[in-house]
């Protein structure tokens, strides 16, 4: 079997799946990746984060054509991908693919082809549909992501918990978006590495939005390419109601804005966000969701500590100037009852 070092450079892309004790998901979803990934275009690589289950044995026995990167310890999602992509620097493109994704025929070619024709594009995503309900978009990315004027994320095809059916409404010409989903994120390897990759301080949630924001600040584009479709199981890490997920989403959203906005404008924006987050806190209290209420308080406390780690700020403010960032998604959704992009 050829090693990664022997093949990279001869193929354009590395499809990298991060795995940690996920033998069951690999057994279920890896066959489609092997079947529909053009072997002349890309290598399929499983980066294993120190699994203690039978993942590596399964790969050896059932998937001999898949290359492996066995790490001795768990580097986490962001740290693991940073290490794996650094070791795959000979490939022009890397695809960060979740282990719970089913791909479709010719899923790589439209996206890689678009990036080949547009060298200013640093990241892309395909159309992401739900594995469980295949006519609906999937929560994590749908048809491409945006931020509103206060930094709240939303997607074409998904606003908060309202998820649209796919009627082809976002098909057609590839569209510029603010962020691409980490469930199936195509990146230009050189750009990824030069920008420092994913911020491993985030641990989980919104790290791909942070990376895409930095790509825009560096002059790059992020694009959703609907000619490629995948199906994402989703919800494999934490359910939406889990206080841990609430904590990470609130904390990382604050970090996201603090580090990617000019200092003065960022301070003003974070003051407004504290007001919105206070409303969320009281909403959780009213619903007797004490775990989520405490998670909001903890998120703000840890943000005040962690923001000191970031001392360099951009001169340009993208919120309000980038298309899609001029809306107030809270007012549009809750007061104007707009449920679709």
SULQUI-V573121 format. One record per pair of residues at least 24 apart in sequence whose C-alpha atoms are under 8 Angstrom apart, sorted by the first residue. I is the first residue (numbers start at 1). J is the second residue. If there is no record, write none. Layout:
i=I j=J
i=I j=J
//
This chain:
i=1 j=65
i=3 j=67
i=4 j=67
i=4 j=88
i=5 j=88
i=5 j=90
i=8 j=88
i=8 j=89
i=8 j=90
i=8 j=91
i=9 j=90
i=9 j=91
i=9 j=92
i=11 j=40
i=11 j=41
i=11 j=42
i=11 j=43
i=11 j=91
i=12 j=41
i=12 j=42
i=12 j=91
i=12 j=92
i=12 j=93
i=13 j=41
i=13 j=42
i=13 j=43
i=13 j=91
i=13 j=92
i=13 j=93
i=13 j=94
i=13 j=95
i=14 j=42
i=14 j=43
i=14 j=44
i=14 j=45
i=14 j=88
i=14 j=91
i=14 j=93
i=14 j=94
i=14 j=95
i=15 j=42
i=15 j=43
i=15 j=44
i=15 j=45
i=15 j=94
i=15 j=95
i=15 j=96
i=15 j=97
i=16 j=44
i=16 j=45
i=16 j=46
i=16 j=47
i=16 j=84
i=16 j=94
i=16 j=95
i=16 j=96
i=16 j=97
i=17 j=44
i=17 j=45
i=17 j=46
i=17 j=47
i=17 j=96
i=17 j=97
i=17 j=98
i=17 j=99
i=18 j=46
i=18 j=47
i=18 j=48
i=18 j=49
i=18 j=77
i=18 j=80
i=18 j=81
i=18 j=96
i=18 j=97
i=18 j=98
i=18 j=99
i=19 j=46
i=19 j=47
i=19 j=48
i=19 j=49
i=19 j=51
i=19 j=99
i=20 j=48
i=20 j=49
i=20 j=50
i=20 j=51
i=20 j=74
i=21 j=51
i=21 j=52
i=21 j=53
i=21 j=54
i=21 j=55
i=22 j=51
i=22 j=53
i=22 j=55
i=22 j=99
i=23 j=53
i=23 j=54
i=23 j=55
i=23 j=58
i=25 j=99
i=25 j=100
i=26 j=55
i=26 j=99
i=26 j=100
i=27 j=58
i=29 j=99
i=29 j=100
i=29 j=101
i=29 j=102
i=30 j=99
i=30 j=102
i=32 j=102
i=32 j=103
i=32 j=104
i=33 j=102
i=33 j=103
i=34 j=66
i=36 j=103
i=36 j=104
i=36 j=105
i=36 j=106
i=36 j=107
i=37 j=105
i=37 j=106
i=37 j=107
i=37 j=108
i=38 j=106
i=38 j=108
i=43 j=67
i=45 j=69
i=47 j=71
i=47 j=80
i=47 j=81
i=47 j=84
i=49 j=73
i=49 j=74
i=49 j=75
i=49 j=76
i=49 j=80
i=50 j=74
i=76 j=200
i=76 j=203
i=77 j=200
i=77 j=203
i=77 j=204
i=78 j=197
i=78 j=198
i=78 j=199
i=78 j=200
i=78 j=203
i=78 j=204
i=78 j=207
i=79 j=198
i=79 j=199
i=79 j=200
i=81 j=198
i=82 j=193
i=82 j=197
i=82 j=198
i=85 j=189
i=85 j=193
i=86 j=193
i=89 j=189
i=89 j=190
i=91 j=189
i=92 j=188
i=92 j=189
i=92 j=190
i=93 j=186
i=93 j=187
i=93 j=188
i=93 j=189
i=94 j=186
i=94 j=187
i=94 j=188
i=94 j=189
i=95 j=184
i=95 j=185
i=95 j=186
i=95 j=187
i=96 j=182
i=96 j=183
i=96 j=184
i=96 j=185
i=96 j=186
i=96 j=187
i=97 j=182
i=97 j=183
i=97 j=184
i=97 j=185
i=98 j=182
i=98 j=183
i=98 j=184
i=100 j=232
i=100 j=233
i=100 j=234
i=100 j=236
i=101 j=131
i=101 j=183
i=101 j=230
i=101 j=231
i=101 j=232
i=101 j=233
i=102 j=131
i=102 j=230
i=102 j=231
i=102 j=232
i=103 j=229
i=103 j=230
i=103 j=231
i=104 j=228
i=104 j=229
i=104 j=230
i=106 j=228
i=107 j=227
i=107 j=228
i=107 j=229
i=107 j=230
i=108 j=228
i=110 j=225
i=110 j=227
i=110 j=228
i=111 j=186
i=111 j=225
i=111 j=227
i=111 j=228
i=120 j=219
i=120 j=220
i=120 j=221
i=121 j=188
i=121 j=220
i=121 j=221
i=121 j=222
i=121 j=223
i=122 j=187
i=122 j=188
i=122 j=191
i=122 j=192
i=122 j=215
i=122 j=220
i=122 j=221
i=122 j=222
i=123 j=180
i=123 j=185
i=123 j=186
i=123 j=187
i=123 j=188
i=123 j=212
i=123 j=221
i=123 j=222
i=123 j=223
i=124 j=180
i=124 j=185
i=124 j=186
i=124 j=187
i=124 j=222
i=124 j=223
i=124 j=224
i=124 j=225
i=125 j=180
i=125 j=181
i=125 j=184
i=125 j=185
i=125 j=186
i=125 j=223
i=125 j=224
i=125 j=225
i=126 j=184
i=126 j=185
i=126 j=224
i=126 j=225
i=126 j=226
i=126 j=227
i=126 j=228
i=126 j=229
i=126 j=230
i=127 j=224
i=127 j=225
i=127 j=226
i=127 j=227
i=127 j=228
i=127 j=229
i=127 j=230
i=128 j=229
i=128 j=230
i=128 j=231
i=128 j=232
i=129 j=166
i=129 j=229
i=129 j=230
i=129 j=231
i=129 j=232
i=130 j=231
i=130 j=232
i=130 j=233
i=130 j=234
i=131 j=231
i=131 j=232
i=131 j=233
i=132 j=233
i=134 j=231
i=135 j=165
i=135 j=166
i=136 j=163
i=136 j=164
i=136 j=165
i=136 j=166
i=137 j=163
i=137 j=164
i=137 j=165
i=137 j=166
i=138 j=163
i=138 j=231
i=138 j=232
i=138 j=234
i=139 j=163
i=139 j=234
i=140 j=181
i=140 j=182
i=140 j=183
i=140 j=234
i=141 j=180
i=141 j=181
i=141 j=182
i=141 j=183
i=143 j=170
i=143 j=224
i=143 j=226
i=144 j=177
i=144 j=178
i=144 j=179
i=144 j=180
i=144 j=181
i=144 j=223
i=144 j=224
i=145 j=177
i=145 j=178
i=145 j=179
i=145 j=180
i=145 j=181
i=146 j=177
i=146 j=178
i=146 j=179
i=146 j=324
i=146 j=325
i=147 j=178
i=147 j=319
i=147 j=324
i=147 j=325
i=148 j=319
i=148 j=320
i=148 j=324
i=148 j=325
i=148 j=326
i=148 j=327
i=148 j=328
i=148 j=329
i=149 j=319
i=149 j=320
i=149 j=325
i=149 j=326
i=149 j=327
i=149 j=328
i=150 j=269
i=150 j=272
i=150 j=273
i=150 j=319
i=150 j=328
i=151 j=253
i=151 j=257
i=151 j=319
i=151 j=325
i=152 j=253
i=152 j=329
i=154 j=329
i=155 j=341
i=156 j=340
i=156 j=341
i=157 j=340
i=157 j=341
i=158 j=340
i=158 j=341
i=159 j=333
i=159 j=339
i=159 j=340
i=159 j=341
i=162 j=339
i=162 j=340
i=164 j=340
i=170 j=226
i=171 j=226
i=171 j=227
i=172 j=226
i=172 j=227
i=173 j=225
i=173 j=226
i=174 j=223
i=174 j=224
i=174 j=225
i=174 j=226
i=174 j=227
i=175 j=223
i=175 j=224
i=175 j=225
i=176 j=221
i=176 j=222
i=176 j=223
i=176 j=224
i=177 j=222
i=177 j=223
i=177 j=224
i=178 j=209
i=178 j=212
i=178 j=213
i=178 j=222
i=178 j=322
i=179 j=208
i=179 j=209
i=179 j=212
i=179 j=213
i=179 j=222
i=179 j=223
i=180 j=208
i=180 j=209
i=180 j=212
i=180 j=222
i=180 j=223
i=180 j=224
i=181 j=208
i=181 j=209
i=182 j=208
i=183 j=232
i=191 j=215
i=202 j=248
i=202 j=252
i=204 j=248
i=205 j=248
i=205 j=249
i=205 j=252
i=206 j=249
i=206 j=252
i=206 j=253
i=206 j=256
i=207 j=252
i=209 j=256
i=210 j=256
i=210 j=260
i=213 j=260
i=214 j=260
i=217 j=314
i=217 j=316
i=217 j=318
i=241 j=292
i=242 j=292
i=243 j=291
i=243 j=292
i=243 j=295
i=244 j=295
i=246 j=292
i=246 j=295
i=246 j=296
i=247 j=292
i=247 j=295
i=247 j=296
i=247 j=298
i=247 j=299
i=248 j=299
i=250 j=296
i=250 j=299
i=250 j=300
i=251 j=296
i=251 j=299
i=251 j=300
i=251 j=302
i=251 j=303
i=252 j=303
i=254 j=303
i=255 j=303
i=255 j=306
i=255 j=307
i=258 j=307
i=259 j=307
i=259 j=310
i=259 j=312
i=259 j=313
i=260 j=313
i=260 j=314
i=260 j=317
i=261 j=313
i=261 j=314
i=261 j=315
i=261 j=316
i=261 j=317
i=261 j=318
i=262 j=313
i=262 j=314
i=262 j=315
i=262 j=316
i=262 j=317
i=263 j=313
i=263 j=314
i=265 j=317
//
